[in-house]
Amino acid sequence: MPTRAGEFGQNTRARPFVDRGVTWCDDREFLLSGRRTWNARDCSCAPPVISAYDGTATA
């Protein structure tokens, strides 16, 4: 049965926790999806998808 991992990570974008989480999911063949934010600013939670609220995409 396909299993998908939900959100996990660190607000500081540090890698140790994320690397362990991805390895844990890979070992169990979980599905992973990238995390981005719809905020039009670069925040500590994730890279933004848009650069302005008019829908301008980030490069």
Number of C-alpha atoms within 10 A of each C-alpha: 4 6 11 12 12 9 9 11 18 13 10 10 13 10 11 10 13 14 12 12 15 17 13 12 16 12 9 10 12 15 13 14 9 6 14 12 15 15 16 18 16 14 12 12 15 19 17 19 19 19 16 14 11 8 11 11 12 12 6
